[in-house]
Amino acid sequence: QSTIAAKPQCVHQVVSAQARRTPDAVAVEAGDSTLTYRELDDRASAIASRLVKAGAGTGTVVAVLMERTPDLVAAMLGVLKSGAAFLPLDPRQPAARNTLNVNDADAKIVVTDRPLPSGWDAVAATVVNLSESWSPAVYQAAVSPSDVAYVLYTSGSTGRPKGVLVEHRSVVNLMWAMLREFDLSGSDTVLSVASVSFDLAV
């Protein structure tokens, strides 16, 4: 933990470091589905490889439209490992809002685990469907802590949602502060209830 505080890192690097320390510990769980840290990190690397082939990289935005499963976390980490920033979309939000955000963020790729719902015809983006068969691979781009980790849209209280760019180092700094403030350890479990399109979910 002291290393995280002393040296700026990228979000996926922190997770990969944890995977090396405790590979068989459960990283994320939803219902009956779980991923260990090793499985999470490996799956994220494989997703990153697939995204790079689809055009993801530093300076690009990849929208993630998936239900709340462990694979959602793997997909977000996979986007970060590709060098891109992720745009988290809540499938329960109206398609008009999600497509507005995708177009506004100029996301060229949409990661999903199902066919896109109706209302997405106006989005000119490559769809990467993780439910389709594909070969695992290992990939991790050169990413800086000052690179953008994700794009989050405001609630739109002014009439139109506005995108906010959040850097890796800001997320890691928040993670470290929460570990310290709440005295969290490897024996603790944190419940995630926020929508993925809400900042607290990260």
Disulfide bonds with the S-S distance in Angstrom:
none
